[in-house]
């Protein structure tokens, strides 16, 4: 079970303020805001601690130092150079970056894996610095106060699971593994997002990087869309409609056109040549970088999920999806109408199955039956509870004592009684697969890492034959090296591959 990208909302107390007049450092214009700089710093600092606790910091001092130094260099040439900037690499496989008010900037190791030079990473960081310098978070908070609106709604299954007392399940069950973070980023207006692109290009130019590398960054995002669409088609699914997480987010097509124009503007203004792109410094940094899920978070391999620290494995039925959260795992059927939630039982939930069910589910009545799951002691509960509308609903749960002594609660959940019944076979199959790790499971549960190697004469096809990647390995190798839409590196050029950690 892993940390998913979420974002801590600004406090309601902040939004209750009436606002003050603040000069925007980028535009020089005065604007009404519920956040002055002091408030930005306080809110950012508070949320920063929650972000670190939720996501986890990538445990590689070399990578953290590199990103911190690069970020500070860019921030020193920004419109708010005096802010106490903080730059952090999060231990997440998602391809993402975001910023909090007050100068707290985050990139994921997942995003770093898909960048191919220091200049490209600088473009991402510069973009996020731009959100802070232009006070987009403060503008968003002010707009929310004015409109009185929330940001996101849960999916249908998420709402069902939340209604059954599974806190956080709306996020786990969402079709987007990074829903809340995506909602935060997407809540910027088109103009704000494009302005941040332009500021990223400006900060590149101020630091002697070719601003055209912002084009490379947006192109990499566009290729992520293409790859996701190709994967969906290969699996017989409908291709995603686009990368705009919410309707206000500009499409990568539009961003690509706009940033090309901005890059040409800065190139025309530059009197001297730009420096190198830092590829020779950046690629060695990625040697050994965790790719995909980490062992501590649990590993998904096809239809199987392995968690070595907790000592268990579980297998999703064919066609079902596995979604992994900080303390909750969900195996969800193809149309996301039902699923099995596997939740780590908190230490304060009790010692017996009765205490745990009473704490987690809060049933009105029911009965327990002692059983076993693949040699693990278990207790199955069937009964009823009242939902948020006060109506009685049937509820099931199985409390399992895991191999390491950790308790788990397994909850079959569905949109309604009929949906739950239709999914019964798959739900039972998923539950029955919960097991202690076997020797074969442990061998399969080896994390992936990035490695660098000279490009061979046999090209990406040769590299794919040696790769542990299961789905479209050649396409994925092209994607992480920036050649998804065509082209080839020269033979002997350093490229990234994915290997299995020893």
N, C-alpha and C positions, 0 to 999 in steps of 0.2 A: 504494500500500500504506500502511495507516494504523496508528496505535496503537490497539489494542483495549483495553477495560477489563479489566485483570487486577488481582490483589491479591497482594502479596508476603506469604507466610506468615511467621508468627513463627518465629524460629530454634528448631531442635531443642534447642539448649542451654538456652533459656528453659524449655522444657517438661520438662527433666530435673530442675528444682529441686523441692524437697520442699514449698515453700510457706511462707507466714507469715500471721499474723493482721493484717488491714487493715480499717479503719473505712470503710464506704461513705459518701461525702460526701452522697449523696441520701437514703438511708434512715437513716443514723446507726447501722446495725447492723454488727457485726464479722463478717467472713467470711474463710475461708481462701483465699489467693490465691498463685499463683506469680509475681505481678507486684506489687511495691510501686511507689510513684510514681517512684522513681529508675529502675527497670527499664522502666516504661511509657515514660518520656521517651527512654531509650536505644534501645529497640526501635522506637519511633515515628520517631525521628530517622534511624535506619538505613534503615527501610523508605521513609521520605519521599524520600530520594535516589533509590531504585530506582523509585518511582512516577513521579517527574519524568522520569527517563530513559526509562521505558517509554511513558508516555502523551504527554508533551510538555505544556508550559505554553501556554495560549492567549496569543498574542503581541499583546495589546492592553492597554497600561498603564492606560488609563482604566477598562476593565472590571475588571482585577485590583484596582485601588485601591478601587473601589466595593465589591466583595465583601469585601475585607480590612477596610474600615472598618465595614461592616455586621456582619461576623462578630465583630469586636472589641467592638462595642457590645453585642451579644447575650451574648458570653462574659463581659463585665464584670458582668453581672447573673445569672450562672449559679452553680451550687454549687461551681465550681472556678475562680473568677475569677483566681487567682494563677498558673495554668498559663501557660507561654509559647505561647499559641495561634498557629497558622499556618493561613491560609485561602488556597486556591489554586483558580483556574479551570483545568480541564484541557481540552486541545484535542481533545475527543471529541464526536461527534454523538449518542452514546447519552444517553438521558434517565436520569441517575443522579447519586447523591451518596453519599459514604461517609466514614468517619472512621477514623483510626488511633489507637491508644493514645497518650497524651501530648499530645493537643490538635491533631492534624493533620487538618484538615477539607478535603474536596474537593467541588466541584460541577463538572459538565460544562457547556460552553457549550450542549450539546444540551438539558439540563434548563432552563437559563435561557431558552431560546427559548419554552418552554411555560408559564413563569410570567408572570402579567399584572400584578403589582404588587410593590413592594418588600416588602410584608407577606407575600406568598406565598413569595418567596425567603427571607425571614427565617424563615418556618415550616420550610422545608427545612433551613436551616442550624441552626436551633434544635433540630430533631430529631437532627441529627448531633452537635451539642454534647451533647445528652442521652445519647447512647451513650457519650461520653467521661466525662461527669460521673458517670454511674451505673456506670462501670467495666465496661461490657459486654464490651469486648475482653479485659480481664483475666479476667473470669468465663469467657469462651469458652476462653481459653488453659488455664485451670485445669480446665475440664470435659474438654478434649481430653486433658490429661495423665491425668486420672482414667480416661477411657474407652479411651485408647490408639487413637483413631480418626483416620483421615484425613478430608478434607472432600469431595472430588469424585472421580468416575470419568469417563474419557473416553467419547465416543460410539464406536459400532462403527467408523465410518470413521476417527475420530481415533486409535483404537487401532491400526488397520491402518497408518496413515501413520506413527505413532510407531514401530511395529515395523519400518518400512522405513527408519528412520534420519532421519526428518524431524522434528527437535526442534520442539516447540511446535505441531505439527499437530493435536494433540487439541483444542486451543483453537480453532484456525482452523476445523476441520471441524465443530465443535459446532453444533447447531441454535440455540443461544443465542450471540449474538455477544459477550456479556459474561459468559461462563460463570463464570470464576473470581471476578470481582467479585460476581456474583450469588450464588455459593456462599458468599462471605464474609458478605454481608448476610443471606442466608437462614439462615445458621448461628445467628443470634440466635434465642432462643426466642420464642414468641408473646408471653409476658409482657414480655420485654425490648423487643421492637419496639413494643408498645403503651405501655410505660412511656416510651420515647423520644418517641412521639407526644404523650403527656401533658406531658412536660418541654418539648417544643417549644411547646405551647400556653402553658405557664407562663412561659417566657422571652419569648414574644410579649407577654403581659400585663404583665410587669415592664418592658417597653420601650414601653409605651403603644400597642401594636398590638392590635387586636381578635383574641383567640384563635380566633375563628371562622374566621380565614383558614387555620388548619390544616385545617378542613373543605374549603376550596377546594383545598388542596394534594392531599388524599386524593381528592377528586372528580376532579382532573386526572389522577391515576393511574388511577382507575376508567375515565375516558373514553379513556385510552390502550388499556385492555383492549378497550373497545367498538370502537374504531377498528380495532384489529388483527383482531378477530373479523369485522367487516364487510368488511375487505380480503380476508380468507381466503375468506369466502363468495362474494365477487364474483369471485374467481379460481378458484372450484370446489374449494377446499381445505377441510379440516376446520378449524373454528374452534379457536383455542388454548383449553386447558382452564381457564386462569386465570392470574393474575399471581403466584401463589405459586411462586417459583422452585424451592424445595424444600419438602417437606411441613411443615416447622416454621415456615414464613413465614406470618403471618396474611393472609387474603385481604383485599383492599381493601374488600369489603362489610363485613366485621367491623370493620376499622379505621375506616370511615366512621361506623358506629353508635357506636363507643366515643368517637371524638374529638368527635362532636356533643354527647355527654353531658358530656365534659370541658370543652368550650368554654362550655356553658351554666353550668357550675359557676363558672368564672372570671368570666363576665359578671355572675353574681349577686353575687359578692364585690366587684366593682369599684365604688368610691364615686364616681368621676368618669368623664367620657366618655373614650373612646379617641381617639388622634390619627388623622390621615388614613392611608390605606393606601400612600401613596407612589407611586401609579401615575404621576403626572405627572413624578416623578423617574426612574422605572424605564424607561418605554417609550423615551424618547430615548436611553438607554444602549444599547438594542438595535439602533439604526440602524447598519447595516453589520456586525452580528454574523454570522459565517459560519454558514450553515444547512446541515446535512447534512455530507457529507465535504468536506474542504478540498483545494485544488489540490495542496498538498505531500504529502498522504496518498494521492492518487489519487481519481478520481471515478467512481462507478457511475451510468450513465444507461441505464435499461432493461436490456437484455442486454449492454451494452457497458461496458468499463472502460477509463478513460484515465488515464495517468500522465504529465503534462507534464514534470516534472523528469527522469524517466528516459527519456522520449521514446518510450514504447510504448503500444500499445492491444491489447486482446484481447476477443473476443466469446464469450459463453456460448451454447450451443445453446438453443433454445426450451424453456422449462420448467425449465432449470437455474438454480441460485442462484449468486450471486457473494458470497464472503465475504473480507473484506479485513483483513489483519493487518499488524504492524509491518514484517516483512520477507518475508511469505509471503501469496500470494493463492491462493484455492481456488475452482475452478469445479466445483460439485457437482451430481450428477444429482438428479431429483425425490425419490427415496426415500433419499437420502444414503448409498447403498451404494457409490458410486464417484465419482471426481472427478479433475480435473487440478490438481495443485499447481504453482504458479509461484513459485519461491523465488529471492530475490536471493542470489547466491553471495558468501559472505564473502571478504574480501580475503586471508585466510590460507588459503583452500582450494586455492590453486594457480593456475598460469597457463594450463595446457593442459587440454583436456577430460578427458584421462586422469587428471591429478592431481585435478581437481575431483570426478569420479565416485568416485575412490578415497577421497577425503576425506569426501564427503557420504554415499555409499551403502555403501562398504566391500564391494565385490563379491568373490566368490571366483573368478569367471571371466566372460568376455564379450568382445564385439567392438564396434568403432566403425565408423560409416559417415558420411563427410562429406556434408553436404547443405546446403540453404538453406531459410530460412523467410521468404518475402516479401522476398527480397533480403538478409536477414541471414545471416551465416555461422553454421552450426550443425553439431553432431556428434551423431548418434543412437547410443545404447548399448543393447544387449540382452545380458542375461547372467543370472547367478544370484548370490544372496547368502544367508547364513544368518540366520534370524530369531532372536528372543530365546530360542526353545526349541532352537536349534541345527539346525533343519530347513532344507534348501535350498528356496528359493523363487525363481521367475522375477522379474526386475526390468527395467524399462525407464526410460530417461532421455534427454532431449535437452538438450544444453548450447548456449545461444544467446548470441552476442555482440550486445548491445543497441546501439541507435543512439548512445548517449552513452559507449560503452565499457564499461558495466557488464555483467557476465556474469549470465545467468539459467540455472537448471536447471528443466526441465519434467518432472514425474513423473506419469504415469498411475497411479492407485492404486485398489484395490477391496477389497471385503470378502474375496473369494476369487477363484480363477482363473475360475470360471464367471461371477461378477458382472462381472469385468473384461472378459470376452469379450462379454457382453451389452451393455456400455456402450461397446464399441470404436468404433462409428461416431461417437457423441457426443464421445468423448475425442479422436479424430482431428480432428474438426471444430473442437474448441476449440483444439487445438495449432496447427492450420493457420491459425487466425485471428490468431496472435501476429504483430504487425507494427509497423513504425515509424509514428508519428503522421502522418496525412495532414493536409492543410489542413482538410478537413471534420471530421476527428477533433479538431483543435485548436479549431475553432469550437464543437464540442459540449462540449468540456472546459472550460467556464466555470463557476466555483463559484457557488453560490447564497448570497445574503445576506438578512437580515431588513431590511425597510424599514417605516416607519410612514406612514400616510396617513389622511385623513378618510374615514369610512365613507360610501359613496355611496348614492344612492337605489336603485340596482339591487341592493344588498345583496351578499352573498357570491358569488352567481351572477355578478355583474358582475366582481368581483375575480378569480374563478376563470378567467374568459375571458382575463385578462391575465397569468396565472400560468404559470411554467415547470414547475410540479409536474405530473408525469405521471399518477399514480394518485390518483383521487378528489380532485381539487384543492379543490373546494368543502368537502368533508369535512375535509381537512387544514387549510384556512384557519379553519374553525370550531373545529377542535381547538386550534390554537395561540392562538386568541383566547378560549377558554373557553366556546364556544357549541355544542359538538358535539351536545348532547342537545336543543337548541332555543333559542329566543329570538333576539333581534337587538339589536345596538348601536343607539343613536340615530344618525340621520343627522348627519354631521359629527364624531362621536366618533372619537378616534384609535384605529386598529386596526393590527395587524401584517399585513404581506403578505410574500411571498417574491419576490425579484427576482434577476436575473442580475448578477453583479459585472462592472464595466467593466474 
